[in-house]
Amino acid sequence: MEAYCVKCKTKREMKNAKNVTTKNGRLMAKGTCPVCGTTINKFLASSKTPAKK
Ligand SMILES: [Zn+2]
C-alpha cells in the first residue's frame, strides 16, 4: 500500500502497514516509510466496515 511521506515529499510503499480505527471511527492505515523511517498514515475510503487485509 502506498502512502504519502511528508519527509520524502513523495509516495512510498508503506512498511509494516496495519489498519487502525481512529476515535472518530475512521479507518486508516499506519506504517513506516522504508526510506526515512518516518511514520506515515493514510485514511482509507470506507469508514463503516473495518476490513482487514
Ligand atoms: Zn520517507
N, CA, C, O and the ligand as a Tripos MOL2 file, in Angstrom:
@<TRIPOS>MOLECULE
protein
  213   211    54     0     0
PROTEIN
NO_CHARGES

@<TRIPOS>ATOM
      1 N           0.8390   -1.2000    0.0000 N.3       1 MET1
      2 CA          0.0000    0.0000    0.0000 C.3       1 MET1
      3 C           0.8760    1.2530    0.0000 C.2       1 MET1
      4 O           1.8640    1.3440    0.7290 O.2       1 MET1
      5 N           0.4960    2.1890   -0.8160 N.am      2 GLU2
      6 CA          1.2730    3.4230   -0.8960 C.3       2 GLU2
      7 C           0.6600    4.5190   -0.0450 C.2       2 GLU2
      8 O          -0.5610    4.6310    0.0640 O.2       2 GLU2
      9 N           1.5070    5.3110    0.5450 N.am      3 ALA3
     10 CA          1.0430    6.4550    1.3130 C.3       3 ALA3
     11 C           2.0490    7.5920    1.1550 C.2       3 ALA3
     12 O           3.2180    7.3810    0.8350 O.2       3 ALA3
     13 N           1.5570    8.7920    1.3870 N.am      4 TYR4
     14 CA          2.4100    9.9550    1.2090 C.3       4 TYR4
     15 C           3.3210   10.1490    2.4220 C.2       4 TYR4
     16 O           2.8570   10.2070    3.5610 O.2       4 TYR4
     17 N           4.6020   10.2460    2.1600 N.am      5 CYS5
     18 CA          5.5520   10.5150    3.2360 C.3       5 CYS5
     19 C           5.8790   12.0110    3.2330 C.2       5 CYS5
     20 O           6.3430   12.5590    2.2330 O.2       5 CYS5
     21 N           5.6290   12.6490    4.3650 N.am      6 VAL6
     22 CA          5.8240   14.0980    4.4350 C.3       6 VAL6
     23 C           7.3080   14.4570    4.4220 C.2       6 VAL6
     24 O           7.6910   15.5600    4.0300 O.2       6 VAL6
     25 N           8.1160   13.5270    4.8470 N.am      7 LYS7
     26 CA          9.5460   13.8090    4.9140 C.3       7 LYS7
     27 C          10.2130   13.6680    3.5390 C.2       7 LYS7
     28 O          11.0480   14.4820    3.1460 O.2       7 LYS7
     29 N           9.8160   12.6120    2.8250 N.am      8 CYS8
     30 CA         10.3420   12.4010    1.4730 C.3       8 CYS8
     31 C           9.5970   13.2670    0.4510 C.2       8 CYS8
     32 O          10.0710   13.4820   -0.6640 O.2       8 CYS8
     33 N           8.4320   13.7530    0.8540 N.am      9 LYS9
     34 CA          7.5770   14.5440   -0.0320 C.3       9 LYS9
     35 C           7.2080   13.7830   -1.2890 C.2       9 LYS9
     36 O           7.1230   14.3460   -2.3800 O.2       9 LYS9
     37 N           6.9950   12.5090   -1.1130 N.am     10 THR10
     38 CA          6.5210   11.6770   -2.2160 C.3      10 THR10
     39 C           5.8310   10.4400   -1.6580 C.2      10 THR10
     40 O           5.8530   10.1920   -0.4530 O.2      10 THR10
     41 N           5.2310    9.6840   -2.5360 N.am     11 LYS11
     42 CA          4.5650    8.4680   -2.0820 C.3      11 LYS11
     43 C           5.5800    7.3450   -1.9170 C.2      11 LYS11
     44 O           6.4770    7.1510   -2.7370 O.2      11 LYS11
     45 N           5.3990    6.6220   -0.8340 N.am     12 ARG12
     46 CA          6.2620    5.4850   -0.5570 C.3      12 ARG12
     47 C           5.4190    4.2510   -0.2740 C.2      12 ARG12
     48 O           4.2800    4.3490    0.1830 O.2      12 ARG12
     49 N           5.9840    3.1170   -0.5460 N.am     13 GLU13
     50 CA          5.3120    1.8710   -0.1720 C.3      13 GLU13
     51 C           5.3720    1.7290    1.3440 C.2      13 GLU13
     52 O           6.4460    1.7490    1.9450 O.2      13 GLU13
     53 N           4.2070    1.5860    1.9410 N.am     14 MET14
     54 CA          4.1420    1.5540    3.3970 C.3      14 MET14
     55 C           4.7330    0.2600    3.9580 C.2      14 MET14
     56 O           4.4210   -0.8360    3.4910 O.2      14 MET14
     57 N           5.5750    0.4060    4.9480 N.am     15 LYS15
     58 CA          6.2080   -0.7460    5.5750 C.3      15 LYS15
     59 C           5.5250   -1.0500    6.9020 C.2      15 LYS15
     60 O           5.1570   -0.1420    7.6470 O.2      15 LYS15
     61 N           5.3630   -2.3270    7.1840 N.am     16 ASN16
     62 CA          4.6820   -2.7560    8.4100 C.3      16 ASN16
     63 C           3.2970   -2.1190    8.5350 C.2      16 ASN16
     64 O           2.8790   -1.7060    9.6170 O.2      16 ASN16
     65 N           2.6050   -2.0500    7.4100 N.am     17 ALA17
     66 CA          1.3000   -1.3950    7.4060 C.3      17 ALA17
     67 C           0.2740   -2.1970    8.1880 C.2      17 ALA17
     68 O           0.2030   -3.4220    8.0890 O.2      17 ALA17
     69 N          -0.5120   -1.4770    8.9610 N.am     18 LYS18
     70 CA         -1.6280   -2.1280    9.6460 C.3      18 LYS18
     71 C          -2.7970   -1.1630    9.7200 C.2      18 LYS18
     72 O          -2.6300    0.0560    9.7430 O.2      18 LYS18
     73 N          -3.9780   -1.7440    9.7560 N.am     19 ASN19
     74 CA         -5.1730   -0.9240    9.7960 C.3      19 ASN19
     75 C          -5.5320   -0.5780   11.2320 C.2      19 ASN19
     76 O          -5.5580   -1.4420   12.1080 O.2      19 ASN19
     77 N          -5.8030    0.6780   11.4540 N.am     20 VAL20
     78 CA         -6.2400    1.1090   12.7710 C.3      20 VAL20
     79 C          -7.5050    1.9460   12.6220 C.2      20 VAL20
     80 O          -7.7350    2.5630   11.5820 O.2      20 VAL20
     81 N          -8.3040    1.9580   13.6520 N.am     21 THR21
     82 CA         -9.5100    2.7710   13.6380 C.3      21 THR21
     83 C          -9.3300    3.9410   14.5940 C.2      21 THR21
     84 O          -8.9610    3.7640   15.7550 O.2      21 THR21
     85 N          -9.5930    5.1210   14.0950 N.am     22 THR22
     86 CA         -9.4210    6.3060   14.9210 C.3      22 THR22
     87 C         -10.6030    6.4570   15.8850 C.2      22 THR22
     88 O         -11.5810    5.7130   15.8050 O.2      22 THR22
     89 N         -10.5000    7.4120   16.7750 N.am     23 LYS23
     90 CA        -11.5780    7.6740   17.7250 C.3      23 LYS23
     91 C         -12.8620    8.0730   17.0080 C.2      23 LYS23
     92 O         -13.9640    7.8460   17.5060 O.2      23 LYS23
     93 N         -12.7000    8.6700   15.8360 N.am     24 ASN24
     94 CA        -13.8610    9.0920   15.0600 C.3      24 ASN24
     95 C         -14.5160    7.9350   14.3170 C.2      24 ASN24
     96 O         -15.5490    8.1120   13.6710 O.2      24 ASN24
     97 N         -13.9250    6.7700   14.4070 N.am     25 GLY25
     98 CA        -14.4720    5.6220   13.7120 C.3      25 GLY25
     99 C         -13.9730    5.5110   12.2870 C.2      25 GLY25
    100 O         -14.4780    4.7090   11.5010 O.2      25 GLY25
    101 N         -12.9870    6.3150   11.9600 N.am     26 ARG26
    102 CA        -12.4450    6.2620   10.6120 C.3      26 ARG26
    103 C         -11.3250    5.2300   10.5340 C.2      26 ARG26
    104 O         -10.5210    5.0560   11.4500 O.2      26 ARG26
    105 N         -11.3220    4.5690    9.4080 N.am     27 LEU27
    106 CA        -10.3170    3.5380    9.2220 C.3      27 LEU27
    107 C          -9.0930    4.1270    8.5390 C.2      27 LEU27
    108 O          -9.2050    4.8200    7.5270 O.2      27 LEU27
    109 N          -7.9500    3.8510    9.0880 N.am     28 MET28
    110 CA         -6.7380    4.3340    8.4500 C.3      28 MET28
    111 C          -5.6240    3.3030    8.5460 C.2      28 MET28
    112 O          -5.5860    2.4610    9.4430 O.2      28 MET28
    113 N          -4.7350    3.4080    7.5960 N.am     29 ALA29
    114 CA         -3.5820    2.5160    7.5850 C.3      29 ALA29
    115 C          -2.3960    3.2610    8.1720 C.2      29 ALA29
    116 O          -2.1900    4.4430    7.8970 O.2      29 ALA29
    117 N          -1.6270    2.5630    8.9770 N.am     30 LYS30
    118 CA         -0.4810    3.1670    9.6240 C.3      30 LYS30
    119 C           0.7480    2.3030    9.3700 C.2      30 LYS30
    120 O           0.7000    1.0790    9.4930 O.2      30 LYS30
    121 N           1.8190    2.9410    9.0250 N.am     31 GLY31
    122 CA          3.0360    2.1940    8.7450 C.3      31 GLY31
    123 C           4.2420    3.1150    8.7610 C.2      31 GLY31
    124 O           4.1520    4.2640    9.1920 O.2      31 GLY31
    125 N           5.3480    2.6130    8.2980 N.am     32 THR32
    126 CA          6.5570    3.4290    8.2830 C.3      32 THR32
    127 C           7.1160    3.5200    6.8680 C.2      32 THR32
    128 O           6.9400    2.6130    6.0540 O.2      32 THR32
    129 N           7.7840    4.6180    6.5960 N.am     33 CYS33
    130 CA          8.4260    4.8150    5.3160 C.3      33 CYS33
    131 C           9.7000    3.9550    5.2610 C.2      33 CYS33
    132 O          10.5250    4.0060    6.1720 O.2      33 CYS33
    133 N           9.8530    3.1720    4.1970 N.am     34 PRO34
    134 CA         11.0240    2.2940    4.0890 C.3      34 PRO34
    135 C          12.3260    3.0570    3.8480 C.2      34 PRO34
    136 O          13.4150    2.5090    4.0220 O.2      34 PRO34
    137 N          12.2100    4.3010    3.4520 N.am     35 VAL35
    138 CA         13.3950    5.0930    3.1240 C.3      35 VAL35
    139 C          13.9040    5.8780    4.3310 C.2      35 VAL35
    140 O          15.0830    5.7980    4.6730 O.2      35 VAL35
    141 N          13.0150    6.6370    4.9770 N.am     36 CYS36
    142 CA         13.4520    7.5020    6.0650 C.3      36 CYS36
    143 C          12.9590    7.0330    7.4330 C.2      36 CYS36
    144 O          13.4110    7.5370    8.4620 O.2      36 CYS36
    145 N          12.0310    6.0690    7.4500 N.am     37 GLY37
    146 CA         11.5780    5.5200    8.7180 C.3      37 GLY37
    147 C          10.5110    6.3340    9.4210 C.2      37 GLY37
    148 O          10.1050    6.0130   10.5380 O.2      37 GLY37
    149 N          10.0580    7.3910    8.7610 N.am     38 THR38
    150 CA          9.0110    8.2070    9.3560 C.3      38 THR38
    151 C           7.6780    7.4710    9.3370 C.2      38 THR38
    152 O           7.3730    6.7400    8.3960 O.2      38 THR38
    153 N           6.8980    7.6700   10.3780 N.am     39 THR39
    154 CA          5.5670    7.0780   10.4080 C.3      39 THR39
    155 C           4.6740    7.7750    9.4000 C.2      39 THR39
    156 O           4.5780    9.0020    9.3800 O.2      39 THR39
    157 N           4.0210    6.9800    8.5630 N.am     40 ILE40
    158 CA          3.1170    7.5530    7.5700 C.3      40 ILE40
    159 C           1.7290    6.9550    7.7390 C.2      40 ILE40
    160 O           1.5740    5.7770    8.0630 O.2      40 ILE40
    161 N           0.7310    7.7850    7.5120 N.am     41 ASN41
    162 CA         -0.6510    7.3700    7.6690 C.3      41 ASN41
    163 C          -1.4190    7.6100    6.3850 C.2      41 ASN41
    164 O          -1.0820    8.4790    5.5810 O.2      41 ASN41
    165 N          -2.4500    6.8190    6.2190 N.am     42 LYS42
    166 CA         -3.3170    7.0330    5.0780 C.3      42 LYS42
    167 C          -4.7430    6.7030    5.4700 C.2      42 LYS42
    168 O          -5.0290    5.6120    5.9640 O.2      42 LYS42
    169 N          -5.6320    7.6540    5.2440 N.am     43 PHE43
    170 CA         -7.0360    7.3940    5.5220 C.3      43 PHE43
    171 C          -7.6200    6.5210    4.4300 C.2      43 PHE43
    172 O          -7.3960    6.7520    3.2420 O.2      43 PHE43
    173 N          -8.3610    5.5300    4.8430 N.am     44 LEU44
    174 CA         -8.9910    4.6320    3.8910 C.3      44 LEU44
    175 C         -10.4280    5.0850    3.6390 C.2      44 LEU44
    176 O         -11.0670    5.7270    4.4720 O.2      44 LEU44
    177 N         -10.8980    4.7220    2.4560 N.am     45 ALA45
    178 CA        -12.1860    5.2370    1.9900 C.3      45 ALA45
    179 C         -13.3440    4.8200    2.8890 C.2      45 ALA45
    180 O         -14.1300    5.6570    3.3330 O.2      45 ALA45
    181 N         -13.4410    3.5390    3.1490 N.am     46 SER46
    182 CA        -14.5720    3.0580    3.9180 C.3      46 SER46
    183 C         -14.3610    3.2950    5.4040 C.2      46 SER46
    184 O         -13.2900    3.0000    5.9350 O.2      46 SER46
    185 N         -15.3650    3.8200    6.0740 N.am     47 SER47
    186 CA        -15.2440    4.0940    7.4970 C.3      47 SER47
    187 C         -16.1560    3.1980    8.3180 C.2      47 SER47
    188 O         -16.0410    3.1500    9.5430 O.2      47 SER47
    189 N         -17.0580    2.4910    7.6560 N.am     48 LYS48
    190 CA        -18.0530    1.7160    8.3980 C.3      48 LYS48
    191 C         -17.5570    0.3130    8.7150 C.2      48 LYS48
    192 O         -17.6670   -0.1560    9.8480 O.2      48 LYS48
    193 N         -17.0220   -0.3360    7.7260 N.am     49 THR49
    194 CA        -16.5700   -1.7040    7.9550 C.3      49 THR49
    195 C         -15.0520   -1.7690    8.0360 C.2      49 THR49
    196 O         -14.3630   -1.5530    7.0400 O.2      49 THR49
    197 N         -14.5430   -2.0600    9.1980 N.am     50 PRO50
    198 CA        -13.0830   -2.1650    9.3510 C.3      50 PRO50
    199 C         -12.5650   -3.4510    8.7090 C.2      50 PRO50
    200 O         -12.3150   -4.4510    9.3810 O.2      50 PRO50
    201 N         -12.4150   -3.3910    7.4040 N.am     51 ALA51
    202 CA        -11.9750   -4.5740    6.6680 C.3      51 ALA51
    203 C         -10.4880   -4.8010    6.8770 C.2      51 ALA51
    204 O          -9.6850   -3.8690    6.8370 O.2      51 ALA51
    205 N         -10.1500   -6.0340    7.0970 N.am     52 LYS52
    206 CA         -8.7340   -6.3450    7.2740 C.3      52 LYS52
    207 C          -8.1880   -7.0310    6.0390 C.2      52 LYS52
    208 O          -8.8550   -7.8580    5.4160 O.2      52 LYS52
    209 N          -6.9890   -6.6800    5.7050 N.am     53 LYS53
    210 CA         -6.3870   -7.2930    4.5330 C.3      53 LYS53
    211 C          -5.5340   -8.4780    4.9450 C.2      53 LYS53
    212 O          -4.9360   -9.1350    4.0920 O.2      53 LYS53
    213 ZN         10.0650    8.9190    3.8560 Zn       54 ZN54
@<TRIPOS>BOND
     1     1     2 1
     2     2     3 1
     3     3     4 2
     4     3     5 am
     5     5     6 1
     6     6     7 1
     7     7     8 2
     8     7     9 am
     9     9    10 1
    10    10    11 1
    11    11    12 2
    12    11    13 am
    13    13    14 1
    14    14    15 1
    15    15    16 2
    16    15    17 am
    17    17    18 1
    18    18    19 1
    19    19    20 2
    20    19    21 am
    21    21    22 1
    22    22    23 1
    23    23    24 2
    24    23    25 am
    25    25    26 1
    26    26    27 1
    27    27    28 2
    28    27    29 am
    29    29    30 1
    30    30    31 1
    31    31    32 2
    32    31    33 am
    33    33    34 1
    34    34    35 1
    35    35    36 2
    36    35    37 am
    37    37    38 1
    38    38    39 1
    39    39    40 2
    40    39    41 am
    41    41    42 1
    42    42    43 1
    43    43    44 2
    44    43    45 am
    45    45    46 1
    46    46    47 1
    47    47    48 2
    48    47    49 am
    49    49    50 1
    50    50    51 1
    51    51    52 2
    52    51    53 am
    53    53    54 1
    54    54    55 1
    55    55    56 2
    56    55    57 am
    57    57    58 1
    58    58    59 1
    59    59    60 2
    60    59    61 am
    61    61    62 1
    62    62    63 1
    63    63    64 2
    64    63    65 am
    65    65    66 1
    66    66    67 1
    67    67    68 2
    68    67    69 am
    69    69    70 1
    70    70    71 1
    71    71    72 2
    72    71    73 am
    73    73    74 1
    74    74    75 1
    75    75    76 2
    76    75    77 am
    77    77    78 1
    78    78    79 1
    79    79    80 2
    80    79    81 am
    81    81    82 1
    82    82    83 1
    83    83    84 2
    84    83    85 am
    85    85    86 1
    86    86    87 1
    87    87    88 2
    88    87    89 am
    89    89    90 1
    90    90    91 1
    91    91    92 2
    92    91    93 am
    93    93    94 1
    94    94    95 1
    95    95    96 2
    96    95    97 am
    97    97    98 1
    98    98    99 1
    99    99   100 2
   100    99   101 am
   101   101   102 1
   102   102   103 1
   103   103   104 2
   104   103   105 am
   105   105   106 1
   106   106   107 1
   107   107   108 2
   108   107   109 am
   109   109   110 1
   110   110   111 1
   111   111   112 2
   112   111   113 am
   113   113   114 1
   114   114   115 1
   115   115   116 2
   116   115   117 am
   117   117   118 1
   118   118   119 1
   119   119   120 2
   120   119   121 am
   121   121   122 1
   122   122   123 1
   123   123   124 2
   124   123   125 am
   125   125   126 1
   126   126   127 1
   127   127   128 2
   128   127   129 am
   129   129   130 1
   130   130   131 1
   131   131   132 2
   132   131   133 am
   133   133   134 1
   134   134   135 1
   135   135   136 2
   136   135   137 am
   137   137   138 1
   138   138   139 1
   139   139   140 2
   140   139   141 am
   141   141   142 1
   142   142   143 1
   143   143   144 2
   144   143   145 am
   145   145   146 1
   146   146   147 1
   147   147   148 2
   148   147   149 am
   149   149   150 1
   150   150   151 1
   151   151   152 2
   152   151   153 am
   153   153   154 1
   154   154   155 1
   155   155   156 2
   156   155   157 am
   157   157   158 1
   158   158   159 1
   159   159   160 2
   160   159   161 am
   161   161   162 1
   162   162   163 1
   163   163   164 2
   164   163   165 am
   165   165   166 1
   166   166   167 1
   167   167   168 2
   168   167   169 am
   169   169   170 1
   170   170   171 1
   171   171   172 2
   172   171   173 am
   173   173   174 1
   174   174   175 1
   175   175   176 2
   176   175   177 am
   177   177   178 1
   178   178   179 1
   179   179   180 2
   180   179   181 am
   181   181   182 1
   182   182   183 1
   183   183   184 2
   184   183   185 am
   185   185   186 1
   186   186   187 1
   187   187   188 2
   188   187   189 am
   189   189   190 1
   190   190   191 1
   191   191   192 2
   192   191   193 am
   193   193   194 1
   194   194   195 1
   195   195   196 2
   196   195   197 am
   197   197   198 1
   198   198   199 1
   199   199   200 2
   200   199   201 am
   201   201   202 1
   202   202   203 1
   203   203   204 2
   204   203   205 am
   205   205   206 1
   206   206   207 1
   207   207   208 2
   208   207   209 am
   209   209   210 1
   210   210   211 1
   211   211   212 2
@<TRIPOS>SUBSTRUCTURE
     1 MET1         2 RESIDUE 1 A MET
     2 GLU2         6 RESIDUE 1 A GLU
     3 ALA3        10 RESIDUE 1 A ALA
     4 TYR4        14 RESIDUE 1 A TYR
     5 CYS5        18 RESIDUE 1 A CYS
     6 VAL6        22 RESIDUE 1 A VAL
     7 LYS7        26 RESIDUE 1 A LYS
     8 CYS8        30 RESIDUE 1 A CYS
     9 LYS9        34 RESIDUE 1 A LYS
    10 THR10       38 RESIDUE 1 A THR
    11 LYS11       42 RESIDUE 1 A LYS
    12 ARG12       46 RESIDUE 1 A ARG
    13 GLU13       50 RESIDUE 1 A GLU
    14 MET14       54 RESIDUE 1 A MET
    15 LYS15       58 RESIDUE 1 A LYS
    16 ASN16       62 RESIDUE 1 A ASN
    17 ALA17       66 RESIDUE 1 A ALA
    18 LYS18       70 RESIDUE 1 A LYS
    19 ASN19       74 RESIDUE 1 A ASN
    20 VAL20       78 RESIDUE 1 A VAL
    21 THR21       82 RESIDUE 1 A THR
    22 THR22       86 RESIDUE 1 A THR
    23 LYS23       90 RESIDUE 1 A LYS
    24 ASN24       94 RESIDUE 1 A ASN
    25 GLY25       98 RESIDUE 1 A GLY
    26 ARG26      102 RESIDUE 1 A ARG
    27 LEU27      106 RESIDUE 1 A LEU
    28 MET28      110 RESIDUE 1 A MET
    29 ALA29      114 RESIDUE 1 A ALA
    30 LYS30      118 RESIDUE 1 A LYS
    31 GLY31      122 RESIDUE 1 A GLY
    32 THR32      126 RESIDUE 1 A THR
    33 CYS33      130 RESIDUE 1 A CYS
    34 PRO34      134 RESIDUE 1 A PRO
    35 VAL35      138 RESIDUE 1 A VAL
    36 CYS36      142 RESIDUE 1 A CYS
    37 GLY37      146 RESIDUE 1 A GLY
    38 THR38      150 RESIDUE 1 A THR
    39 THR39      154 RESIDUE 1 A THR
    40 ILE40      158 RESIDUE 1 A ILE
    41 ASN41      162 RESIDUE 1 A ASN
    42 LYS42      166 RESIDUE 1 A LYS
    43 PHE43      170 RESIDUE 1 A PHE
    44 LEU44      174 RESIDUE 1 A LEU
    45 ALA45      178 RESIDUE 1 A ALA
    46 SER46      182 RESIDUE 1 A SER
    47 SER47      186 RESIDUE 1 A SER
    48 LYS48      190 RESIDUE 1 A LYS
    49 THR49      194 RESIDUE 1 A THR
    50 PRO50      198 RESIDUE 1 A PRO
    51 ALA51      202 RESIDUE 1 A ALA
    52 LYS52      206 RESIDUE 1 A LYS
    53 LYS53      210 RESIDUE 1 A LYS
    54 ZN54       213 GROUP 0 **** ****
